[in-house]
Amino acid sequence: MELYESLFIIRPSLSDEDTNTLIDKMKGVAEKTGAEFIKAENLGKKKLAYEVRRERKGTYAHFYFKAPNNTVGELERAYRMEDNVIKFLTIHHEKELTPKRPAEPSAQESTGGRV
Protein backbone atom coordinates (compact mmCIF):
# COMPACT_ATOMS: atom_id res chain seq x y z
CA MET A 1 0.00 0.00 0.00
CA GLU A 2 1.30 3.38 -1.06
CA LEU A 3 0.57 6.77 0.50
CA TYR A 4 -1.31 9.38 -1.57
CA GLU A 5 -2.81 12.84 -1.24
CA SER A 6 -5.53 14.08 -3.56
CA LEU A 7 -7.07 17.53 -3.84
CA PHE A 8 -10.01 18.28 -6.10
CA ILE A 9 -12.07 21.39 -6.74
CA ILE A 10 -15.85 21.24 -7.13
CA ARG A 11 -18.08 23.83 -8.82
CA PRO A 12 -19.24 26.36 -6.20
CA SER A 13 -22.78 26.42 -7.62
CA LEU A 14 -23.49 22.96 -6.12
CA SER A 15 -25.48 22.94 -2.89
CA ASP A 16 -23.73 21.82 0.30
CA GLU A 17 -25.70 18.58 0.25
CA ASP A 18 -24.72 17.83 -3.37
CA THR A 19 -21.10 18.72 -2.62
CA ASN A 20 -20.97 16.29 0.30
CA THR A 21 -22.64 13.62 -1.84
CA LEU A 22 -19.98 14.11 -4.53
CA ILE A 23 -17.16 13.89 -1.97
CA ASP A 24 -18.67 10.66 -0.59
CA LYS A 25 -18.98 9.31 -4.13
CA MET A 26 -15.29 9.95 -4.85
CA LYS A 27 -14.35 8.44 -1.50
CA GLY A 28 -16.41 5.36 -2.42
CA VAL A 29 -14.56 5.01 -5.74
CA ALA A 30 -11.24 4.89 -3.89
CA GLU A 31 -12.53 2.54 -1.19
CA LYS A 32 -13.73 0.03 -3.83
CA THR A 33 -10.13 -0.40 -4.95
CA GLY A 34 -8.90 -0.98 -1.38
CA ALA A 35 -8.00 2.52 -0.19
CA GLU A 36 -7.77 3.21 3.55
CA PHE A 37 -8.49 6.86 4.33
CA ILE A 38 -6.39 8.67 6.91
CA LYS A 39 -8.17 11.97 6.32
CA ALA A 40 -11.01 13.11 4.07
CA GLU A 41 -12.22 16.67 4.46
CA ASN A 42 -14.18 19.43 2.79
CA LEU A 43 -12.01 22.56 2.95
CA GLY A 44 -14.83 24.87 1.88
CA LYS A 45 -15.22 27.50 -0.83
CA LYS A 46 -12.17 29.49 -1.79
CA LYS A 47 -11.21 31.94 -4.52
CA LEU A 48 -9.22 30.34 -7.34
CA ALA A 49 -5.86 31.78 -8.40
CA TYR A 50 -7.16 31.93 -11.98
CA GLU A 51 -10.38 31.20 -13.81
CA VAL A 52 -11.02 27.49 -14.40
CA ARG A 53 -13.92 26.40 -16.64
CA ARG A 54 -15.49 29.85 -16.24
CA GLU A 55 -15.40 29.60 -12.43
CA ARG A 56 -13.62 32.08 -10.17
CA LYS A 57 -14.32 30.18 -6.93
CA GLY A 58 -14.44 26.52 -6.03
CA THR A 59 -15.11 24.13 -3.17
CA TYR A 60 -11.92 22.30 -2.21
CA ALA A 61 -11.92 18.67 -1.04
CA HIS A 62 -8.84 16.89 0.31
CA PHE A 63 -8.11 13.15 0.67
CA TYR A 64 -5.09 11.63 2.41
CA PHE A 65 -5.04 7.85 2.08
CA LYS A 66 -3.14 4.58 1.73
CA ALA A 67 -3.99 2.53 -1.33
CA PRO A 68 -2.71 0.10 -3.93
CA ASN A 69 -1.28 1.79 -7.02
CA ASN A 70 -4.34 1.11 -9.24
CA THR A 71 -6.49 3.36 -7.02
CA VAL A 72 -5.11 6.62 -8.43
CA GLY A 73 -6.09 5.70 -11.98
CA GLU A 74 -9.64 4.82 -10.94
CA LEU A 75 -10.00 7.94 -8.80
CA GLU A 76 -8.71 10.29 -11.50
CA ARG A 77 -10.94 8.57 -14.07
CA ALA A 78 -13.93 9.31 -11.79
CA TYR A 79 -12.81 12.95 -11.45
CA ARG A 80 -12.70 13.32 -15.25
CA MET A 81 -16.14 11.74 -15.69
CA GLU A 82 -17.77 14.09 -13.16
CA ASP A 83 -18.75 17.44 -14.72
CA ASN A 84 -18.82 19.18 -11.33
CA VAL A 85 -15.11 18.50 -10.64
CA ILE A 86 -13.27 21.36 -12.32
CA LYS A 87 -9.68 20.58 -11.29
CA PHE A 88 -7.78 17.82 -9.44
CA LEU A 89 -4.30 16.77 -8.41
CA THR A 90 -3.09 13.53 -6.82
CA ILE A 91 0.44 13.07 -5.51
CA HIS A 92 2.37 10.09 -4.16
CA HIS A 93 4.25 10.43 -0.86
CA GLU A 94 7.46 8.53 -0.16
CA LYS A 95 6.80 8.52 3.58
CA GLU A 96 4.01 9.52 5.93
CA LEU A 97 3.64 13.22 6.64
CA THR A 98 4.37 14.25 10.21
CA PRO A 99 3.34 17.56 11.73
CA LYS A 100 6.20 20.02 12.10
CA ARG A 101 7.42 20.65 15.60
CA PRO A 102 7.97 24.26 16.61
CA ALA A 103 11.61 25.20 16.20
CA GLU A 104 13.55 25.54 19.42
CA PRO A 105 14.85 29.07 19.92
CA SER A 106 18.58 29.36 19.28
CA ALA A 107 20.91 30.78 21.94
CA GLN A 108 21.06 34.10 20.07
CA GLU A 109 17.25 34.46 19.93
CA SER A 110 16.75 33.61 23.61
CA THR A 111 19.22 36.29 24.76
CA GLY A 112 17.72 38.98 22.57
CA GLY A 113 20.59 38.95 20.08
CA ARG A 114 23.31 39.38 22.75
CA VAL A 115 25.75 36.54 23.25
N, CA, C and O of each residue as an XYZ file, in Angstrom:
460
protein
N       0.843     -1.183      0.000
C       0.000      0.000      0.000
C       0.888      1.246      0.000
O       1.818      1.380      0.795
N       0.564      2.133     -0.911
C       1.298      3.381     -1.059
C       0.506      4.515     -0.410
O      -0.690      4.384     -0.152
N       1.182      5.615     -0.154
C       0.571      6.766      0.498
C       0.322      7.864     -0.534
O       1.232      8.248     -1.268
N      -0.920      8.371     -0.587
C      -1.306      9.384     -1.573
C      -2.057     10.534     -0.916
O      -2.619     10.416      0.173
N      -2.035     11.660     -1.639
C      -2.806     12.835     -1.237
C      -3.490     13.348     -2.498
O      -2.853     13.482     -3.543
N      -4.773     13.631     -2.404
C      -5.530     14.083     -3.557
C      -6.350     15.308     -3.172
O      -7.003     15.338     -2.128
N      -6.302     16.309     -4.032
C      -7.073     17.532     -3.839
C      -7.896     17.743     -5.098
O      -7.361     17.692     -6.205
N      -9.186     17.980     -4.939
C     -10.008     18.282     -6.104
C     -10.931     19.446     -5.800
O     -11.326     19.680     -4.658
N     -11.264     20.173     -6.872
C     -12.070     21.389     -6.745
C     -13.411     21.148     -7.414
O     -13.481     20.690     -8.555
N     -14.475     21.464     -6.685
C     -15.850     21.237     -7.130
C     -16.490     22.585     -7.462
O     -16.195     23.594     -6.823
N     -17.357     22.591     -8.455
C     -18.077     23.825     -8.823
C     -18.763     24.422     -7.586
O     -19.393     23.692     -6.821
N     -18.647     25.731     -7.386
C     -19.239     26.361     -6.204
C     -20.762     26.466     -6.281
O     -21.414     26.704     -5.265
N     -21.327     26.296     -7.456
C     -22.780     26.421     -7.616
C     -23.538     25.219     -7.036
O     -24.757     25.284     -6.874
N     -22.836     24.130     -6.722
C     -23.486     22.964     -6.120
C     -23.908     23.290     -4.689
O     -23.219     24.027     -3.983
N     -25.036     22.739     -4.271
C     -25.481     22.936     -2.885
C     -24.543     22.165     -1.956
O     -23.811     21.280     -2.398
N     -24.571     22.505     -0.676
C     -23.727     21.818      0.304
C     -24.024     20.320      0.339
O     -23.117     19.497      0.464
N     -25.297     19.984      0.229
C     -25.704     18.578      0.254
C     -25.138     17.836     -0.961
O     -24.611     16.731     -0.828
N     -25.250     18.449     -2.146
C     -24.724     17.829     -3.365
C     -23.199     17.735     -3.336
O     -22.622     16.769     -3.834
N     -22.555     18.738     -2.753
C     -21.099     18.723     -2.622
C     -20.664     17.561     -1.744
O     -19.745     16.822     -2.099
N     -21.319     17.395     -0.599
C     -20.973     16.291      0.301
C     -21.254     14.940     -0.341
O     -20.506     13.986     -0.128
N     -22.317     14.850     -1.122
C     -22.641     13.619     -1.842
C     -21.538     13.294     -2.847
O     -21.139     12.137     -2.980
N     -21.045     14.310     -3.553
C     -19.981     14.114     -4.532
C     -18.685     13.674     -3.847
O     -17.996     12.786     -4.349
N     -18.350     14.280     -2.719
C     -17.156     13.895     -1.972
C     -17.270     12.443     -1.518
O     -16.307     11.684     -1.625
N     -18.446     12.049     -1.010
C     -18.665     10.664     -0.587
C     -18.571      9.700     -1.770
O     -18.070      8.584     -1.632
N     -19.054     10.139     -2.928
C     -18.983      9.309     -4.135
C     -17.521      9.054     -4.512
O     -17.147      7.920     -4.807
N     -16.698     10.101     -4.504
C     -15.286      9.954     -4.847
C     -14.552      9.105     -3.807
O     -13.657      8.330     -4.144
N     -14.937      9.262     -2.560
C     -14.346      8.439     -1.504
C     -14.713      6.971     -1.725
O     -13.886      6.082     -1.523
N     -15.954      6.725     -2.139
C     -16.412      5.363     -2.418
C     -15.649      4.730     -3.573
O     -15.348      3.537     -3.534
N     -15.333      5.518     -4.603
C     -14.559      5.011     -5.742
C     -13.199      4.509     -5.255
O     -12.752      3.431     -5.648
N     -12.556      5.285     -4.411
C     -11.240      4.894     -3.893
C     -11.343      3.681     -2.969
O     -10.499      2.786     -3.021
N     -12.371      3.649     -2.126
C     -12.530      2.539     -1.187
C     -12.798      1.212     -1.901
O     -12.404      0.155     -1.408
N     -13.465      1.258     -3.057
C     -13.732      0.033     -3.825
C     -12.448     -0.636     -4.300
O     -12.410     -1.852     -4.489
N     -11.400      0.157     -4.491
C     -10.131     -0.400     -4.949
C      -9.204     -0.758     -3.785
O      -8.072     -1.188     -4.005
N      -9.678     -0.582     -2.553
C      -8.901     -0.980     -1.382
C      -8.224      0.147     -0.635
O      -7.329     -0.106      0.171
N      -8.621      1.377     -0.874
C      -8.003      2.523     -0.192
C      -8.437      2.580      1.272
O      -9.579      2.270      1.612
N      -7.505      2.980      2.122
C      -7.773      3.212      3.547
C      -7.535      4.692      3.814
O      -6.406      5.171      3.709
N      -8.592      5.414      4.156
C      -8.488      6.859      4.333
C      -7.928      7.213      5.700
O      -8.368      6.698      6.728
N      -6.949      8.100      5.685
C      -6.389      8.666      6.915
C      -7.150      9.948      7.228
O      -7.471     10.238      8.381
N      -7.430     10.715      6.161
C      -8.169     11.973      6.325
C      -8.958     12.257      5.052
O      -8.431     12.103      3.950
N     -10.179     12.660      5.191
C     -11.007     13.113      4.074
C     -11.783     14.320      4.571
O     -12.564     14.211      5.516
N     -11.575     15.464      3.945
C     -12.220     16.668      4.457
C     -12.647     17.623      3.348
O     -12.058     17.672      2.268
N     -13.683     18.370      3.657
C     -14.180     19.434      2.791
C     -13.552     20.719      3.318
O     -13.824     21.126      4.447
N     -12.709     21.361      2.500
C     -12.009     22.563      2.947
C     -12.799     23.839      2.717
O     -12.366     24.920      3.116
N     -13.961     23.720      2.073
C     -14.828     24.871      1.876
C     -14.561     25.623      0.588
O     -13.689     25.258     -0.201
N     -15.340     26.696      0.393
C     -15.225     27.497     -0.829
C     -14.087     28.490     -0.689
O     -13.925     29.153      0.336
N     -13.295     28.571     -1.771
C     -12.171     29.492     -1.793
C     -12.073     30.118     -3.184
O     -12.559     29.563     -4.169
N     -11.438     31.275     -3.237
C     -11.210     31.944     -4.515
C     -10.080     31.212     -5.231
O      -9.074     30.859     -4.615
N     -10.248     30.987     -6.530
C      -9.215     30.335     -7.336
C      -8.158     31.355     -7.745
O      -8.449     32.547     -7.843
N      -6.947     30.898     -7.980
C      -5.865     31.783     -8.404
C      -6.127     32.321     -9.812
O      -5.726     33.436    -10.144
N      -6.801     31.519    -10.630
C      -7.157     31.934    -11.983
C      -8.451     31.238    -12.377
O      -8.847     30.249    -11.759
N      -9.093     31.746    -13.383
C     -10.383     31.204    -13.809
C     -10.205     29.793    -14.386
O      -9.332     29.560    -15.223
N     -11.041     28.863    -13.929
C     -11.023     27.485    -14.403
C     -12.439     27.121    -14.830
O     -13.365     27.177    -14.021
N     -12.611     26.750    -16.090
C     -13.921     26.397    -16.639
C     -14.985     27.446    -16.297
O     -16.096     27.119    -15.881
N     -14.616     28.690    -16.482
C     -15.485     29.854    -16.239
C     -15.886     30.033    -14.769
O     -16.884     30.690    -14.475
N     -15.132     29.465    -13.874
C     -15.398     29.604    -12.431
C     -14.257     30.392    -11.791
O     -13.086     30.180    -12.106
N     -14.617     31.303    -10.891
C     -13.615     32.080    -10.165
C     -13.444     31.590     -8.731
O     -12.473     31.943     -8.061
N     -14.386     30.781     -8.266
C     -14.318     30.178     -6.931
C     -14.539     28.685     -7.070
O     -14.992     28.206     -8.110
N     -14.216     27.953     -6.014
C     -14.439     26.520     -6.029
C     -14.460     25.973     -4.619
O     -13.921     26.586     -3.698
N     -15.088     24.812     -4.452
C     -15.108     24.127     -3.168
C     -14.005     23.084     -3.191
O     -13.999     22.198     -4.045
N     -13.077     23.189     -2.259
C     -11.919     22.303     -2.206
C     -12.221     21.086     -1.332
O     -12.807     21.211     -0.257
N     -11.812     19.906     -1.810
C     -11.921     18.668     -1.036
C     -10.544     18.014     -1.019
O      -9.834     18.020     -2.024
N     -10.174     17.453      0.122
C      -8.835     16.894      0.313
C      -8.928     15.470      0.851
O      -9.636     15.211      1.824
N      -8.204     14.542      0.209
C      -8.110     13.154      0.666
C      -6.644     12.850      0.969
O      -5.749     13.261      0.231
N      -6.412     12.129      2.057
C      -5.087     11.628      2.412
C      -5.304     10.161      2.735
O      -6.017      9.838      3.685
N      -4.698      9.262      1.955
C      -5.043      7.846      2.083
C      -3.905      6.916      1.684
O      -2.961      7.311      1.000
N      -4.024      5.659      2.136
C      -3.139      4.580      1.731
C      -3.924      3.712      0.772
O      -5.094      3.406      1.006
N      -3.265      3.313     -0.324
C      -3.990      2.531     -1.326
C      -3.021      1.789     -2.240
O      -1.853      2.161     -2.355
N      -3.517      0.738     -2.888
C      -2.713      0.098     -3.927
C      -2.575      1.051     -5.115
O      -3.367      1.982     -5.258
N      -1.568      0.820     -5.971
C      -1.279      1.793     -7.025
C      -2.354      1.910     -8.102
O      -2.337      2.893     -8.843
N      -3.275      0.981     -8.232
C      -4.344      1.110     -9.241
C      -5.442      2.081     -8.804
O      -6.272      2.476     -9.623
N      -5.460      2.462     -7.548
C      -6.491      3.362     -7.021
C      -6.434      4.743     -7.677
O      -7.475      5.321     -7.990
N      -5.250      5.265     -7.883
C      -5.108      6.617     -8.432
C      -5.739      6.701     -9.819
O      -6.435      7.669    -10.127
N      -5.503      5.711    -10.641
C      -6.088      5.700    -11.983
C      -7.598      5.703    -11.945
O      -8.240      6.438    -12.695
N      -8.176      4.882    -11.073
C      -9.639      4.820    -10.944
C     -10.205      6.124    -10.407
O     -11.230      6.606    -10.888
N      -9.534      6.698     -9.404
C     -10.003      7.937     -8.797
C      -9.939      9.092     -9.807
O     -10.887      9.868     -9.924
N      -8.830      9.200    -10.526
C      -8.706     10.286    -11.498
C      -9.659     10.081    -12.678
O     -10.127     11.057    -13.265
N      -9.948      8.847    -13.027
C     -10.943      8.571    -14.073
C     -12.318      9.075    -13.618
O     -13.058      9.666    -14.404
N     -12.652      8.836    -12.342
C     -13.934      9.306    -11.792
C     -13.985     10.833    -11.764
O     -15.033     11.421    -12.033
N     -12.850     11.485    -11.436
C     -12.806     12.950    -11.452
C     -13.122     13.476    -12.856
O     -13.912     14.406    -13.017
N     -12.496     12.868    -13.868
C     -12.695     13.315    -15.254
C     -14.127     13.108    -15.726
O     -14.640     13.905    -16.510
N     -14.774     12.055    -15.262
C     -16.138     11.736    -15.687
C     -17.177     12.660    -15.041
O     -18.275     12.825    -15.571
N     -16.834     13.251    -13.915
C     -17.767     14.094    -13.160
C     -17.654     15.543    -13.633
O     -16.605     16.170    -13.485
N     -18.747     16.073    -14.204
C     -18.749     17.444    -14.724
C     -18.544     18.499    -13.640
O     -18.050     19.589    -13.931
N     -18.911     18.198    -12.410
C     -18.818     19.177    -11.328
C     -17.428     19.273    -10.713
O     -17.188     20.155     -9.888
N     -16.508     18.394    -11.088
C     -15.114     18.499    -10.644
C     -14.381     19.300    -11.713
O     -14.266     18.864    -12.859
N     -13.884     20.484    -11.327
C     -13.275     21.364    -12.321
C     -11.751     21.246    -12.365
O     -11.135     21.646    -13.352
N     -11.141     20.710    -11.324
C      -9.684     20.576    -11.293
C      -9.332     19.537    -10.231
O     -10.043     19.402     -9.235
N      -8.227     18.795    -10.443
C      -7.785     17.823     -9.445
C      -6.289     17.596     -9.544
O      -5.676     17.856    -10.579
N      -5.710     17.111     -8.461
C      -4.298     16.767     -8.412
C      -4.119     15.669     -7.374
O      -4.626     15.769     -6.257
N      -3.393     14.620     -7.751
C      -3.090     13.533     -6.824
C      -1.588     13.342     -6.815
O      -0.961     13.264     -7.872
N      -1.004     13.267     -5.618
C       0.438     13.071     -5.509
C       0.737     11.846     -4.654
O      -0.060     11.449     -3.804
N       1.900     11.258     -4.897
C       2.374     10.087     -4.164
C       3.406     10.554     -3.146
O       4.299     11.334     -3.479
N       3.287     10.081     -1.903
C       4.248     10.430     -0.858
C       5.196      9.261     -0.635
O       4.773      8.104     -0.630
N       6.465      9.561     -0.452
C       7.462      8.533     -0.158
C       7.300      8.012      1.267
O       7.448      6.816      1.521
N       6.995      8.916      2.188
C       6.804      8.518      3.583
C       5.656      9.323      4.171
O       5.237     10.331      3.601
N       5.153      8.878      5.302
C       4.010      9.525      5.933
C       4.364     10.926      6.408
O       5.446     11.163      6.943
N       3.435     11.845      6.203
C       3.641     13.221      6.645
C       3.533     13.300      8.151
O       2.638     12.699      8.746
N       4.434     14.035      8.767
C       4.374     14.250     10.210
C       4.250     15.740     10.457
O       4.855     16.540      9.744
N       3.472     16.121     11.458
C       3.337     17.558     11.734
C       4.676     18.143     12.173
O       5.437     17.505     12.900
N       4.952     19.364     11.723
C       6.197     20.024     12.096
C       6.162     20.412     13.566
O       5.149     20.877     14.089
N       7.302     20.206     14.212
C       7.422     20.654     15.605
C       7.898     22.099     15.598
O       8.650     22.498     14.709
N       7.473     22.879     16.568
C       7.969     24.257     16.609
C       9.482     24.260     16.814
O      10.014     23.490     17.613
N      10.150     25.119     16.098
C      11.606     25.200     16.199
C      12.003     25.696     17.582
O      11.376     26.593     18.147
N      13.057     25.090     18.109
C      13.548     25.537     19.416
C      14.331     26.834     19.207
O      15.104     26.949     18.256
N      14.131     27.803     20.090
C      14.850     29.066     19.917
C      16.353     28.847     20.066
O      16.797     28.118     20.953
N      17.122     29.477     19.200
C      18.585     29.358     19.285
C      19.084     30.218     20.457
O      18.336     31.024     21.011
N      20.324     30.036     20.812
C      20.911     30.781     21.944
C      20.849     32.284     21.679
O      20.625     33.072     22.598
N      21.049     32.681     20.411
C      21.065     34.100     20.067
C      19.652     34.691     20.220
O      19.511     35.815     20.702
N      18.612     33.957     19.820
C      17.252     34.460     19.932
C      16.815     34.560     21.391
O      16.109     35.499     21.759
N      17.220     33.610     22.220
C      16.750     33.611     23.607
C      17.420     34.717     24.440
O      16.888     35.107     25.479
N      18.558     35.217     24.005
C      19.221     36.285     24.756
C      18.952     37.650     24.148
O      19.546     38.648     24.556
N      18.060     37.690     23.177
C      17.721     38.975     22.569
C      18.794     39.462     21.627
O      18.924     40.668     21.418
N      19.568     38.559     21.052
C      20.595     38.954     20.084
C      21.944     39.174     20.731
O      22.932     39.347     20.019
N      22.030     39.176     22.072
C      23.314     39.380     22.753
C      23.859     38.032     23.161
O      23.139     37.205     23.719
N      25.127     37.812     22.885
C      25.749     36.543     23.254
C      26.843     36.792     24.258
O      27.498     35.849     24.704
